[in-house]
């Protein structure tokens, strides 16, 4: 996934830019694992916040990150 983050996706906060978050290690890391799982925050969960980039660029970056 790191390679795709160099494209249109970012892990940083930015107005209008698409972001990707790994909640179990980022936003909800302080929450006990049992509670995270109860709320559906699994280790496989990714949160995407889509910005204003070209949809074809986003699709390409996601495919590159998820497929390899």
N, C-alpha and C positions, 0 to 999 in steps of 0.2 A: 504494500500500500504506500510505502514511503515514496516510491517513484511517482505515483500519481499525484501526490501532494505537492510535487514541484510544478504541476500544471495549473489547473483552474481551482483545485481544492486546497484548503488550508486548514491547519489546526489552530490558527490564531484568530482572535476576534477581529472582525473587519466589517465595516458597513458596506452592504451590497455584494460581498464576496461569499461564495459558497464555503461552508465549513463542514468538517467531519469531526465527530467526537466519539470517544470510546468511554462511555459512561462508567463502566465498572472500575476503570483505573483513573478516571479524571473527575467528573462532576460528582460521582457517588462513592468515591474511594473510601471515605470516612465511615460510610454506612456498613454495618456488619453484613457479611456475605449472606447469611440466612435471610435477612431483611431485604437485601437487593434481589435475591432470587424470588422471594415472595411477591415482589413488585414487578417481576418480569425483566429485571436488569441482569441479564445473563452475560457471561464472558464473550458470547458471540454477537452481542448487540452493538450495532453502530448507529449513531444518530447523524443524519444528514440535514443540514440547513442550506437549502438551495438559494443562491443569490441571483444576480442578474447576468451571469455569464451566458454565452451561447450554449444552447442545450446539446448540440453535437459535441462541443468541447467537453462538457460535463460527462456525457455518455462515454466518450473515448477514455477519459481519465478514470472513470469508475470501472470500466471493463479492464483497463490495464492493471488497476489495483487489485481487482477481485479475481481475475483469471490468471494474471501473471504476465 
